[in-house]
Amino acid sequence: MASREDIRWFKEQFQDEIAQTVAGTPLTVDHIAALACQETGSIWPFLRKADLALPQIMALCVGDTLDDTAGRNAFPRNKAALLASEQGETMFTMAHQALVDMAKFVPGYEKVAKDANKFCHGYGVFQLDLQFFKTEPGFFLSREWATFSGSLARAMGELKAALHELDLFHRQSPLTDLEFTHVGIVYNTGGFNPSKGLKQGHKSDGRFYGENLVDFVRLCKTVATDKSSAALPAPAPDQAIIALPTPVTLEGTPMRVQTREGMLRVRSGPLISEPAQANVIANLPDGHPVRALSKAAKNGFLEIETSLSGAFIQGFSFRKFLVAAPEDSPIEAMAPAHQSSLTQTLSPPIAGLPGTSNIPAVFMPRKNGVMTRRINPANAHTLNEASQPGRTGATAAELRDSIAQIILWLAVDDPDHLRYRPHDGLTFCNIYAHDFCYLAGAYLPRCWWSTPALLKLASGQQVQPLIGDTIREMRANDIFRWLRDLGLGFGWRQTGTVNKLQQEVNQGAVGIIVARRKEDGKSGHIVLVVPETLDNTARRNSVGDVIAPLQSQAGARNFQYGRGNADWWNAEQFAEFAFWIHA
C-alpha cells in the first residue's frame, strides 16, 4: 500500500501534468493520485525506492497475472486466447517479459514470473486491462502505456466517460470524496449501483475496490508538496482523517432565528409531517444565523441553509420565525478543537473554550486498587481492566480493525456483562457509549462538573472531583446538552446527515447519535455508529444514501452490530437529536 511519503513522491513527479490534464473537469490532483494508489500503489512504491529512472518506473507498472488455465471471463481468458488473437504472440512475449522485469523489484512476484505461461493483463500506472487489446492493439504494442502521459491520457478517457454516465461531467466544483469513488467504481467495473454503496468493484482481502479507493482519496488529501498545500490536515496519532465542515454558501438572504418560544425546527420539505417530528432534520437555537435560499415562502416555509456546531444544515423552516439580519452576518462552519487521543490513564484532556478558562475533563475518582469491570453492575467509574483494547493505527484500515476489537471486547450483548445488561426498566446506553469512546480515545463524560464547580474552574480555582458535590453522573439527556455546549472544545463536531456520519466512521472516526427526550425525567438515547464490515452494513436507499447507519448500542436490546429501528431519533418522544463525530 502506498504511504504518505510515496504519495508525496508521486505528486512531486506528476502534479503539474495532472493539473493541466484535469483542468476543466471536476477532477483534482488528489483524485488522480488516489486512483494511481489504488491501481498500482502496491508496485511503484517499491520501484521508486530501487534507484530506477522515472521512465523505467513507469514501464514496470504492470500487474494482475493470467496463465494457460481456465482464467477469467473477459478477453484474454488465458494464454491460449491471447495467442489465438491477431498479433497475440507478440503481445504475449511482451506481457510475460513485463512480468519478469517487474518481479525483479517487487516482492511476491518472483515465483510467478518463473512460470513461462504467466503474463500480465494490467498495463500502466492506471492499469488499462488487456481486454482492450482487441480494439486498441497499438496502445499496447507501441508501449504507450509505459509512459505516464500515455497512461494518464487513456485513463482520462475512461474517467470522462464515467463522469458523463453519473451526470457529473459538468460539475463546476470538485467532486466530493464519495462522488469520485463512484466514478472510480465505474472506471473499474463499467457501472455503478447506488444501493450497494462502496461495496463494488474488484474485491481484495475482503474489501471492495470502492472501499479501498475512498481511503486513498482521504490519504492523498493530507499530503502536501513544495508546490501545493494539503486539502486536509494530517490526523493526530491514532485518529482518523475526517472531512472539514461543509461551509455555508455566500448566496441567499441573511436572516436569523427569532422564536421567543423555543428551538426552530428545520424540515426536509416545506410541510409539517405526520407525525410532526418525522421530517425534522435539525433544531436551531433562537438567534441563530441562516441564509434564506428562497425568496417566496411555500406553505409558509422558506428554504434555508446554515451551519450548526460544524454540521451543514439545508432544509425548510417557518418564515414567521425568521427575521432579517445584517448583510455582513457571518455563518462560521465551526471545526472542533484539536484533541490528542485520550490515553487510558485517566489523565484529563483540557478543552479550550472561546471566552472562558480551560475546563478539564473529569472522571469519577476511585479507591486505590479497585477495578471496574464489565461483569460488575453499572456505576459511575470508568473501566480499568487489564489489557483493555484501544483505537490505534496509522491507516483507516488499522483504525477500523481496532474499533472492531473494542466492540468485540466490550461484548455489550454478553449477559455476563452486568454493566450493560438492562433490568427493572433501567438501560445503560450512556455507560456503553462512554466506555466505547474512552477506549477509542475520545472523551465523552460519564460524570461532569456541577455548575458551582464550573464557576470556580472558570475563575481559575482548583476543584476536587467529589460525586454528589462537585461532579454528577451524566445520562443521555445530559450528554446531549454537554455535546451541544462543550463538544467542540473536546474534539467533537456535528455532521448534518447519517450519510456523512457513516462515511466518516468508515474512515475510523468515532460517531454517535444522541437524542434528548421531551420529558426531562424520561431517558434519552445514545448509540454508536460504527464502521461497516464484510458482514455488517448500513442500509441504503435506491440512490445510495444511508438511511440506517450501522449501530452498536446498549438499551432495551443490546447488540454489537445492527441497524436499529428506522429513524428512531425522529420518534415523537424525542425533542431533538444530533449526529456527532470525533477524529
TORBAVEX-537103 format. One record per residue: x, y, z of N, C-alpha, C in turn. Coordinates in steps of 0.2 Angstrom, whole numbers, plus 5000, padded with zeros to 4 digits. Example, Ala and Ser with C-alpha at 12.3 -4.5 7.8 and 13.67 -1.06 7.14 Angstrom:
BEGIN
506649725039506249785039506649845039 506449895035506849955036506450005039 
***
This chain:
BEGIN
500449945000500050005000500450065000 500250114996500650174996500650215002 501150245005501150285011501150355009 501150395015501050465014501750495010 502250465012502950485008502950465001 502650404999502550384992502150434989 501550454992501150494988501450564987 501850584992502150644991502650644985 503050584985503450574979503050584972 502450544972502050544966501850614964 501650654969501350714967501950764965 502550754968503050804966503250784959 503250724957503450704950502850724945 502250724947501750724941501150774942 501250814948500650854949500550914944 501050934941500950984936500650964930 500850904927500550874922499750854923 499650824929499050804931498550864931 498750924934498350984935498151014928 498651004923498551034917498050984913 498050924914497650874911496950874914 496850884920496150884923495850954923 496151004921495851074920495251074916 494751104919494051104915493651044917 493851004922493450944924493350954932 492950914935492850924942493350874946 493850854942494350804945494950844948 495350824952495850854955496450814955 497050844957497650804958497650754963 497250764968497150714974496750654971 496250664967495850614964496350564960 496750594955497150554951497650524955 497950554960498450524964498150464968 497550464970497250414973497050354969 496950374963496750314958497450284956 497950314956498650284955498850244961 498650264967498750224973498350154973 497750164971497350104970497550054965 497750084959497850034954498550004954 499050044956499750014956500150044962 499850054967500150084973500550024977 500449964975500749904978501449894974 501549934968502149924964502549984964 502350044962502850094961503150124967 502850114973503250124979503950084980 503850024978504549984978504950004973 504750024967505150044961505550104962 505150154966505450224967506050214972 506050164976506550154981507150114978 507050094972507550054969508050094965 508050154966508550204962508450194955 507850184952507750174945507550244942 507750254936507550314932506750314932 506450374931505750384931505450344925 505750354919505450314914505350244915 505950214918505950144920505450124925 505350164930504750154935504150154931 503950194927503350194924503250134919 503750114916503750054912503649984915 503849984922503749924926503049924930 502649974929502049974932501549924928 501649864929501149814927500949764932 500449734931500149684936499649644934 499349604939498749564938498949504933 499049444935499349394930498749344928 498949314922498549264919499049204917 498749144916499149094913498849054908 498948984907498648944902498048904905 497848924911497248884915496648924912 496048904916495448924914495349004914 495749034918495749114918495149144920 494849194916494349234918493849244912 493349274913492849284908493049334902 493349394904493549444899494149414895 494149444889494749434885495349464888 495949434887496049364885495949314891 495549264890495349224895495949184898 496449174894497049134896497549144891 498149114891498649124887498449104880 498049044879497849024873497449074869 497049104873496549154870496949214867 497449234871497949294868498349274862 498549214862498949184857498549184850 497949164851497449154845497249214842 497349274846497149334843497749364838 497549414834497949444829498549484833 499149464831499749494835499749474842 499449424844499349394851500049364853 500449334848501049304851501549364853 501549414849501949474850501749504857 501149514858500849534864501049494870 501049424869501149384875501849384877 502349394872503049394873503149464877 502849514875502949574879502649574886 502049534886501749534893502049494898 502349434896502749394900503449434902 503749464897504349494899504249554904 503649584903503549644908503449614915 503149554916503149524922503849504925 504249474921504949464923505249524925 505249574921505649634923505349664930 504749674930504449704936504549654943 504549594942504749544948505449554951 505849584947506549594950506549644955 506049684956506049734961505449734966 504949704964504349704968504249634971 504249634978504149564982503549534980 503549464980502949424979502849404972 503149434967503049414960503649364958 504149354962504749314959504549244957 504149204961503949144959503449134953 503049184953502549194947502949204941 503449244941503749264935504149204932 504349154936504749094933504249054929 503649064930503149014926503149044919 503349014914503349034907502749044904 502149024907501549034904501149094907 501449124912501149184916501249244912 500849294912500849354909500449404912 500649474912500249524915499649544910 499049564914498549594910498349664912 498749694916498649764918499249804916 499149864913499649904910499649974912 500250004914500250074915500150084922 500250144925500150164931499450164933 499050174928498250174929497950114927 498350064925498149994924497649984918 497749994912497249984907497349904906 496749874906496749804905496849774898 497149714898497249694891496649674887 496049674890495449664886495349714881 495749774881495649824876496149804870 496549754871497049744866496749724859 496149694859495749684853495549744849 495449804852495149864849495749914849 496249904853496749954854497449924854 497649884849498249844849498849894849 498749954846499349994845499550024852 499050044856499150064863499650024867 499549954866499949904870500649894866 500649884860501249864856501749914855 501449974855501950034855502150054861 501950024867502150034874501950114876 501350134873501150194875500950194883 500750144885500550134892501150144897 501750134894502350134898502550204900 502250254897502450324899501850344904 502050394908501550424912500950464908 501250504903500750534899500250494895 500550434892500150394889499550364893 499850334899499350304904498850354906 499050414908498550464911498050484905 498250494899497850514894497250464893 497550394893497050344892496550334898 496850344904496350344910495850404910 496050464908495650514907495050504903 495150474897494650454893494050414897 494350364901493850324904493550364910 493950404913493650444919493050494916 493250524910492750574907492050534906 492150474903491550434901491150414908 491550404913491250384919490850454922 491150504921490850574924490250584920 490250574913489650584909489050534912 489250464913488750414915488450434921 488850464926488550484933488250554933 488250584927487950654926488350704931 489050694931489450744935489950784930 489950774924490450804920490450874920 489950904920489850974920489851014927 490050974932490051004939490551054939 490451114942490851164942491451164948 491151134953491651124959491951054959 492451044962492750974963492350924966 492350864963491950814966492150794973 491650774977491750754984492050694984 492350674990492650604990492250554988 491650554990491150494988490950494981 490850554978490750564971491350534967 491950554968492450524964492550454965 492350424971492450354972491950314968 491350344967490850324962491150324955 491450374953491750374947492250324946 492650314951493150264951492850194951 492350184954491950114953491750104946 491550154942491350144935491950134931 492550164933493150154930493350084930 493250054936493449984937493049934934 492349944935491849894933491449914927 491449974925490949994919490350014921 490150014928489450034930489450054938 488950074940488850094947488150084950 488050044955487450034958487350064965 487050124965487050164971486850124977 486350084977486150044983486650004986 487149984983487749944985488249984989 488250054988488750094991489350084988 489950084993490550074990490749994990 490349954991490549884991490449854984 490849884979490849874972491549874969 491649834964492249834961492649774963 493249774961493749714962493749704970 493749644972493749634979494449604981 494749634986495449614988495549614996 495749554999495749545006495149565009 494549555007493949565010493649635009 493949675005493749745004493649754997 493149794995493049814988493449874985 493449874979493849924975493649994978 492950004978492650074981492950084988 492850034992493050054999493850075000 494250034996494950054996495150124993 494750134987494850194984494750254988 494150254992493950314996494550325001 494850275004495350285009495950315006 496150305000496650334996496550404995 495850424993495750494992495850534998 495650505004495750545010496450555012 496850495011497550505012497950555008 497750545001498050594997497950664999 497350685001497150755003497550775009 497950735013498350755018499050775016 499250755010499950765008500050825004 500550865007500750925004501350915000 501550964996502150964992502451034993 503051044990503351114990502951164986 502551134981502151174976501451184979 501151134983500451144985500351124992 499851154995499651135002499151075002 499151045008498650995008497951015009 497450975006496750995007496550985014 496850935017496550915024497150915028 497150925035497650915039497850845041 498450825042498650765044498350745051 498050685052497750675059498350665064 498050675070498550665076498650585076 499150565080499250485080498650455083 498450395080497850355082497150395081 497150435076496550475075496450465067 495850475065495550475058495650535054 495750535048495650585043494950605042 494750655045494050675044493950735039 493350745036493250795031493150865035 493350915032493250985035492450995035 492251035040491551055040491351095033 490751075030490551105024490351175025 490651225022490451295023489851315020 489551365023488851395020489051435014 488651435009488751475003488651555005 488951595001488851665002488151694999 487851644995487251664992486651664997 486051694995485451694999485451755004 484851765007484751825011484951815018 485351855021485551845028484951855033 484751805037484251815042484451775048 484051785053484251755060483551725063 483651675067483051645070482851695076 482151695076481851735081481151705083 481151665088480551625090480351655097 480751675101480551695108480151635112 480151575109479751525112480251465113 480551445108480951385109481451375102 481651315101482051295095481651305089 481951325083481651325077481851255073 481251225071481351155068481551175060 482051135058482251135051481951065048 481551075043481251015040481550995033 481450935031481750915025481350935019 480750955020480250985015479851035018 479551075013479151135015478451115018 478451075023477751055026477951025033 477351015037477450985043477250915042 477650865044477550795043477050775048 476750715046476350675051476650605052 476850595058476950635064477350695063 477350745068477650805066478450805067 478650755070479450755071479750715065 479350685061479650635056480150665051 479950735049480450765044480850815046 480950815053481450865056482150845055 482550885052483250865051483750905056 483450955059483950995064483451045068 483751065074483351115078483851175079 483651235077484151295078483951335084 484451355088484351405094484051475092 483751505096483551575095484151615094 484051655089484651705087485151675082 485051615080485551585075485451615068 486051625065486051655059485951605053 485551615048485451575042485451615036 485451585030485451615024484751585021 484351635019483751615015483851605008 483751545005483951524998483351544994 482751544997482151554993481851624994 481651664989481351724990480651724993 480251684990479551674992479451614997 478951625001478851565006478351515002 478451455003477951395001477651365007 477051365007476651335013476951375020 477151435019477451465025478151455026 478451415022479151395024479651425019 480251445021480751465017481351415017 481651405011482251355011482851395014 483151365018483751395022484351355022 484951385023485551345025485851375030 486251335034486651365040487151315042 487551335047488051285050487951285057 487851225060487751215067488251165070 488651195074489251165078489651115073 489751145067490151115061489651075056 489051065058488551025053488251075048 488351055042487951095036487251075036 486851125037486051115038485751145032 485351115028484951145022484251105022 483751155023483151125024482651185024 482051175027481451225027481251245034 481151305035480951325041480351385040 479951385046479451435045479651505044 479351545039479551605038479451655044 478951645048478751695053479251695059 479651645059480151635064480851665062 480851695056481551715053481451795052 481951835054481951905053482651925050 482651985047483152005043483752015047 484352005044485052005048485452055044 485952085047486452125043486752085037 486952125032487152095026487852055027 488252085032488852055034488852005039 488251975041488151925046488551865044 489051845048489451785046489151725048 489251665045489051605047489651555047 489951545053490551505053490451435053 490751395049490751325049491251305054 491051295060491551285066491851215066 492551215067492951155067493051145075 493151075077493251065084493951085086 494051095092494751105095495151045094 495851055092496250995091496350955098 496250895098496250855104496750795103 497250775106497650715105497150655108 497350595105496950545108496950535115 496450525118496350515125496750455128 497250465132497550405135497150365140 497350305141496950265146497250275153 497450325155497750335161497350385166 496750405163496350455167496650525167 497150535163497450605163496950645159 496650695162496150735159496350785153 496050775148496150825142495850895145 496050945141495851015143495551045137 494951075138494551105132494651175132 494951205126494951275126494351305123 493951335127493351365125493351435124 493151465119493151535117492851575123 493251625125492951675130492951645138 493251585139493251555146493951535147 494051515153494651475155494651405153 495151375152495151305150494851265156 494351215153493951175158494251105157 494451075162494751005161494150955161 494350895158493850835158493950815165 493450775167493450745174493150675174 493450635178493250565179493150555186 492650505187492550485194493150455198 493350485203493950455207493750385210 494250345210494150285213494650265219 494550225223495050205228495550165225 496150175228496750135226496650065225 496850035220496749955219496049935217 495549975216494949955214494849945207 494649895204494549885197493849885195 493649925190492949925187492949885181 492549835181492549785176491849775173 491849745167491249745163490749695167 490949645171490549605174490249625180 490449685182490149725188489549765186 489049775191488549815189488749885188 488349925184488449985182488650035188 489150075187489250135192489550195188 489750245192490050305189490750305187 491050245188491850245187491950225179 492550235177492750215170493150155171 493050105166493350045165494150055166 494450005170495150005171495349935171 495049885167495349815167495949815164 496349755165496949745162496849725155 497349755151497349735143496749755140 496549815142495949845138496249865131 495749855126496049875119495949945118 496249975113496150045111496150055104 495950115102495950135095496650155093 496950115089497650135087497750115079 498250155076498350145069498550205066 498950195060499150255056498750255049 498250205048497850205042497150195044 496750205039495950195041495850125042 496150075038496050005039496249985047 496850015049497049995056496550025061 496350085060495850115065495250075065 494950055059494350015059494449945062 495049915061495149855064495149855072 495449915074495449925082494849935085 494349975081493749985083493349925084 493449875079493049815079493349775085 493949775087494149745093493849775099 493749835099493449865105492749845106 492349845100491649815101491649745103 492149705100492149635102492349625110 492749665112493049655119492449685124 492149735122491649765127491049715127 490849685121490349625121489749655125 489449705122488849735126488249685126 488249635122487649585122487849525126 488449525129488549465134488149475140 487749425142487349435148487749435154 488449405154488849415160489149485161 489049525156489249595157488749635160 488649635167488149665170488149745169 488749765168488749845167488249865162 488149825157487649855151487049815151 486949765155486349725155485749765157 485149775153484549805156484249765161 483949805166483549775171483049825174 482449795176482049835180481849905177 481849905170481649965167482250015166 482849995168483450035168483850015162 484150055158484550045152485250085153 485750065149486450095150486750115144 486350145140486650175133487250225135 487150265140487650315141488250285144 488250235147488850205150489250165144 488850135140489150095135489550145130 489150205129489450255124490150285127 490050295134490650325137491250275137 491150205138491650155138491950155131 491550145126491750145119492250205118 491950265119492350325117492950325121 492950305127493550315131494150265128 493950205126494450155123494650185117 494150215113494350245106494750305107 494850335113495250395113494850465113 494250455113493850515113493450525120 493450595122493150605129492450615128 492050575131491350585132491150575139 490950615143490950615150490450565153 490650525158490250485162490050525168 490450575170490250625176490550695173 490150745176490350815174490350855179 490650915179490650965184489950995186 489851005192489251045194489351115192 488751155192488851225190489251265194 489251255201489651295205490451275204 490551215203491251195201491451225195 491051225190491251265183491451335184 491051365189491151435190491851445193 491951405198492651405201493151395196 493151345192493651325187493751385183 493151415180493251475176493551535179 493551535186493951595189494651575191 494851515189495551495190495651455196 495151435200495251395206495351325204 495651285209495651215208495051185212 494851135208494251095211494351025212 494250995217494250925218493650885216 493650835212493050805210492750755215 492150775217491850745223491150725220 490950665220490250645217489750675222 489250705219488650725223488850805225 489450825224489550895227489850935220 490450915218490750955213490650915206 490450855206490350815200489650775200 489350765195488750725195488750675189 488350625189488350575184487950605178 488150585172487850605166487450555162 486850575161486350525157486350555150 485950515146485950535139485750605137 485150625141484950695140485550745142 485850735147486450775149486950775144 487150715141487650715136487450755130 486850755128486550795123486750865124 486650895130486750965131487450975132 487850925135488550935135488950945128 488750895124488950905117488850965114 488250995114487951055111488451115114 488551115121488851165124489651165124 489851105124490551095126490951045121 490551015117490850965112491450985108 491351045105491851075100492551075104 492451095110493051105114493451045116 493150985115493450925117493450875110 493550915104493650875098493050845094 492450865097491850835093491550895089 491250875083490850915079490250885076 489750925075489150895072489250885065 488850835062488850825055488050825053 487850845047487150855046486750795044 487050745041486650685039486950615041 486550565042486850505043487350475038 487250505032487650485026488350505027 488450565029489050595031489350565037 488950545042489150515048489450445047 489150405043489350345041490050345037 490050395033490650405029491250415033 491150465038491750475042491950415047 491450385050491550325054491950275050 491750265044492050215040492850235038 493050295040493750315040494050295046 493750275051494050255058493850305063 493450355061493250405066492750375071 492650415077492150395082491450435080 490950395080490250435078489750415083 489350455085488750445089488150485087 487550455088486850485088486650495095 486450555096486150565103485450605102 484950585106484350615106484050625113 483850695114483550715120482850705121 482550675126481850675127481550735128 480850735126480450795128480350805135 480250755139480150755146480850735149 481050785153481750785156481750725161 481250695164481350645168481350575165 481250575158481250515154481950505151 482150445149482850435147482850455139 483450495138483550505131483950435128 484250445123484550385120485250405116 485750365116486350375113486650315110 486850305104487050245101487750265097 488150215096488750225092488650205085 488950245081488950225074489650205072 489650145069490250105069490450085062 491050075060491250055053490949995051 490750005044490449945041491049885040 490749825040491249765039490949725033 491349675032491049625027490449605028 490249585034489649555036489049605039 489249665041488849715044488849775040 488349795038488249865033487749905035 487749965033487250015034486749995029 486150025030485550015024485550085020 485550075014485550125009484950125005 484750185002484150184998484350174991 483850184986484050164979484550214976 484650274979485150324976485750324980 485850274985486450264988486550304995 486050334997486050375003485950325009 486350335014486250295020485650315024 485150265025484550285029484550255035 484950205036485050175043485750155044 486150195048486850185049486950115053 487550095052487750035056487850055063 487550025068487550055075487749995080 487950025086488149975091487850005098 487449975102487150005107487049965113 486949995119486649965125485950005126 485449965127484749995128484249935130 483649945128483149895130483449825126 483749835121484049775117484749795116 485249755118485949765117486149735111 486549765107486849725101487549765099 487949715097488649745094488549775088 488149745083488049775076487349775075 487049825072486349825070486149885067 485649895064485349955060484849985065 484649955070484149995074483450005071 483050035074482350055071482450115067 482150115061482250165056482150235059 482550275058482450345060482250355067 482550315072482250315079482350385082 482850415080482950485083482450535081 482050515076481450565074480850545078 480850495082480250475086479950535090 479350535091478950585094479150595101 479450545105479650565112480250605112 480650615107481250655107481150725105 481450775109481350845107481850865102 482450835102482950855097483450795097 483850795091484450745091485050785087 485550745087486150765084486650715082 486950725076487450675074488150705076 488650665079489250695081489850645079 490350675077490950645075491550665079 492050625080492750645083493250605079 493750645078494350615074494650555078 
***
